[in-house]
């Protein structure tokens, strides 16, 4: 864990509730995980764990993510959406949601202004998993940061039920399952 002091007020998402919170400048935090351009931090003053997006990494003294703002063809956007979903992690598991086999589908719908709406169907490793709201909010926020995306919806579904055979070969390797 790395101890840092927040250098400016920044937005965070409470884990697992998914509640937005503003962390004050000067608050001490401990970075417990930094995967996919987001940071999971323990904040003793606020009593729990919070997720900070890469766009606010500078508040932690880290480099911020830059998203290209060039125009995209639909095929490029689809690839970018899948790559962006691969930057989403359960705060407790070091494998992205795509390689965990949690994303069941993604659909792009053209909007009248030339942008696209993204609809994602995903599940969790167990119905009792308290991280669902946090993961869905993280995925939605990251999708909305993509150029060409004007709306995003992430639905958590339970059919079919997830099982470990859905983990990709890359995910299995990362977890030491093979």
RODO-2510 file (C-alpha; in nm, 4 decimals, decimal comma):
residues 178
     n   res          X          Y          Z
     1     x     0,0000     0,0000     0,0000
     2     x     0,1193     0,3463    -0,0912
     3     x     0,0295     0,6370     0,1372
     4     x    -0,0542     0,9653    -0,0386
     5     x    -0,2281     1,2898     0,0466
     6     x    -0,5030     1,4150    -0,1850
     7     x    -0,3637     1,7261    -0,3567
     8     x    -0,7027     1,8652    -0,4649
     9     x    -1,0701     1,7920    -0,4112
    10     x    -1,1719     1,4949    -0,6266
    11     x    -1,4643     1,2687    -0,6971
    12     x    -1,4625     0,9071    -0,5797
    13     x    -1,7060     0,6160    -0,5727
    14     x    -1,7655     0,4403    -0,2403
    15     x    -1,7037     0,0650    -0,2518
    16     x    -1,9206    -0,1440    -0,2617
    17     x    -2,2247     0,0868    -0,2475
    18     x    -2,1370     0,2866    -0,5599
    19     x    -2,2212     0,6162    -0,3895
    20     x    -2,0405     0,9232    -0,5318
    21     x    -1,8325     1,1097    -0,2724
    22     x    -1,6074     1,4148    -0,2915
    23     x    -1,2731     1,3596    -0,1172
    24     x    -1,1305     1,6772     0,0337
    25     x    -0,7859     1,8179    -0,0380
    26     x    -0,5307     1,7088     0,2222
    27     x    -0,7020     1,3804     0,3164
    28     x    -0,4646     1,0873     0,3713
    29     x    -0,5372     0,7816     0,1556
    30     x    -0,3698     0,4474     0,0973
    31     x    -0,3642     0,3161    -0,2606
    32     x    -0,4519    -0,0529    -0,2346
    33     x    -0,4872    -0,1269    -0,6074
    34     x    -0,4208     0,0524    -0,9350
    35     x    -0,5490    -0,1453    -1,2307
    36     x    -0,7070    -0,0350    -1,5547
    37     x    -0,6378     0,3307    -1,4972
    38     x    -0,8421     0,3470    -1,1777
    39     x    -0,7283     0,3517    -0,8190
    40     x    -0,8795     0,1769    -0,5192
    41     x    -0,7968     0,3732    -0,2070
    42     x    -0,8537     0,3148     0,1619
    43     x    -0,9576     0,6401     0,3288
    44     x    -0,9477     0,6140     0,7095
    45     x    -1,1061     0,9600     0,7544
    46     x    -1,4065     0,8512     0,5458
    47     x    -1,4210     0,4963     0,6837
    48     x    -1,3762     0,2720     0,3863
    49     x    -1,2673     0,1961     0,0321
    50     x    -1,3207     0,4245    -0,2655
    51     x    -1,2547     0,4096    -0,6410
    52     x    -1,0882     0,7089    -0,8105
    53     x    -1,0989     0,7311    -1,1897
    54     x    -0,7859     0,7855    -1,3972
    55     x    -0,9036     1,1342    -1,4971
    56     x    -0,8511     1,2325    -1,1306
    57     x    -0,5178     1,0518    -1,0874
    58     x    -0,3393     1,3855    -1,0525
    59     x    -0,5145     1,4300    -0,7154
    60     x    -0,3102     1,1264    -0,6047
    61     x     0,0101     1,2575    -0,7583
    62     x    -0,0186     1,0177    -1,0539
    63     x    -0,0354     1,0819    -1,4294
    64     x    -0,3870     1,1290    -1,5671
    65     x    -0,5236     0,9209    -1,8532
    66     x    -0,5584     1,0887    -2,1900
    67     x    -0,8406     0,9821    -2,4203
    68     x    -0,7968     1,0490    -2,7924
    69     x    -1,0599     1,2850    -2,9293
    70     x    -1,0348     1,1971    -3,2958
    71     x    -1,3384     1,0855    -3,4965
    72     x    -1,3897     0,7100    -3,5102
    73     x    -1,5431     0,4634    -3,7483
    74     x    -1,7981     0,2303    -3,5863
    75     x    -1,5562    -0,0668    -3,6051
    76     x    -1,2885     0,1362    -3,4304
    77     x    -1,5382     0,2403    -3,1636
    78     x    -1,6383    -0,1209    -3,1019
    79     x    -1,2727    -0,2144    -3,0491
    80     x    -1,2253     0,0849    -2,8198
    81     x    -1,5316    -0,0135    -2,6143
    82     x    -1,3970    -0,3653    -2,5617
    83     x    -1,0533    -0,2282    -2,4723
    84     x    -1,2125     0,0164    -2,2281
    85     x    -1,4111    -0,2663    -2,0648
    86     x    -1,0798    -0,4478    -2,0178
    87     x    -0,9725    -0,1585    -1,7926
    88     x    -1,2554    -0,2368    -1,5465
    89     x    -1,1706    -0,4526    -1,2466
    90     x    -1,3478    -0,5912    -0,9439
    91     x    -1,1602    -0,4139    -0,6605
    92     x    -1,0930    -0,7572    -0,5081
    93     x    -0,9766    -0,9503    -0,8173
    94     x    -0,6714    -0,8594    -1,0309
    95     x    -0,8336    -0,9685    -1,3605
    96     x    -1,0441    -0,7390    -1,5804
    97     x    -1,4170    -0,8032    -1,6227
    98     x    -1,3821    -0,9155    -1,9867
    99     x    -1,1150    -1,1782    -1,9089
   100     x    -1,3139    -1,2906    -1,6035
   101     x    -1,5972    -1,3718    -1,8445
   102     x    -1,8348    -1,1288    -1,6742
   103     x    -1,9298    -0,9363    -1,9904
   104     x    -2,1978    -1,1264    -2,1796
   105     x    -2,2541    -0,8769    -2,4565
   106     x    -2,2089    -0,5250    -2,5891
   107     x    -2,4185    -0,3373    -2,8434
   108     x    -2,3603    -0,0024    -3,0135
   109     x    -2,6656     0,1949    -3,1218
   110     x    -2,6150     0,4962    -3,3531
   111     x    -2,7759     0,8179    -3,2275
   112     x    -2,9148     1,0955    -3,4484
   113     x    -2,6179     1,3243    -3,3791
   114     x    -2,3562     1,0779    -3,5082
   115     x    -2,2640     0,9512    -3,1614
   116     x    -2,3433     0,6063    -3,0213
   117     x    -2,5155     0,4582    -2,7182
   118     x    -2,3382     0,1589    -2,5625
   119     x    -2,5396    -0,1152    -2,3923
   120     x    -2,3488    -0,3754    -2,1917
   121     x    -2,4841    -0,6910    -2,0309
   122     x    -2,2619    -0,8269    -1,7571
   123     x    -2,2818    -1,0494    -1,4540
   124     x    -2,0875    -1,0980    -1,1324
   125     x    -1,9002    -1,3973    -0,9947
   126     x    -2,1799    -1,4501    -0,7391
   127     x    -2,5260    -1,3003    -0,6827
   128     x    -2,4226    -1,1955    -0,3321
   129     x    -2,1213    -0,9990    -0,4616
   130     x    -2,1393    -0,6514    -0,3157
   131     x    -1,9188    -0,5003    -0,5867
   132     x    -2,1842    -0,5000    -0,8613
   133     x    -2,2804    -0,1328    -0,8351
   134     x    -1,9165    -0,0243    -0,8132
   135     x    -1,8121    -0,2239    -1,1196
   136     x    -2,1144    -0,1150    -1,3263
   137     x    -2,0586     0,2531    -1,2412
   138     x    -1,6881     0,2243    -1,3237
   139     x    -1,7643     0,0606    -1,6600
   140     x    -2,0303     0,3203    -1,7469
   141     x    -1,8056     0,6152    -1,6585
   142     x    -1,5174     0,4745    -1,8610
   143     x    -1,7422     0,4113    -2,1618
   144     x    -1,8778     0,7669    -2,1450
   145     x    -1,5205     0,8970    -2,1610
   146     x    -1,4747     0,7515    -2,5104
   147     x    -1,5050     0,9855    -2,8070
   148     x    -1,8196     0,9054    -3,0039
   149     x    -2,0107     0,7687    -2,7007
   150     x    -2,2994     0,9889    -2,5839
   151     x    -2,4775     0,7402    -2,3573
   152     x    -2,3917     0,4136    -2,1860
   153     x    -2,5939     0,1596    -1,9955
   154     x    -2,4466    -0,1322    -1,7995
   155     x    -2,7008    -0,3929    -1,6886
   156     x    -2,6112    -0,6635    -1,4369
   157     x    -2,7845    -0,9879    -1,5344
   158     x    -2,7851    -1,3360    -1,3788
   159     x    -2,8628    -1,5603    -1,6742
   160     x    -2,6635    -1,7572    -1,7547
   161     x    -2,5006    -1,7926    -1,4132
   162     x    -2,1267    -1,7227    -1,4164
   163     x    -1,8829    -2,0086    -1,3610
   164     x    -1,5009    -2,0306    -1,3606
   165     x    -1,4964    -2,1930    -1,7066
   166     x    -1,5932    -1,8489    -1,8463
   167     x    -1,2531    -1,7047    -1,7535
   168     x    -1,0350    -1,6401    -2,0594
   169     x    -0,6967    -1,8143    -2,0958
   170     x    -0,5289    -1,4808    -2,0086
   171     x    -0,7403    -1,4473    -1,6950
   172     x    -0,6739    -1,8077    -1,5928
   173     x    -0,3002    -1,7489    -1,6289
   174     x    -0,3162    -1,4282    -1,4228
   175     x    -0,5054    -1,6130    -1,1468
   176     x    -0,2667    -1,9093    -1,1588
   177     x    -0,5439    -2,1531    -1,2570
   178     x    -0,3487    -2,3232    -1,5373
***
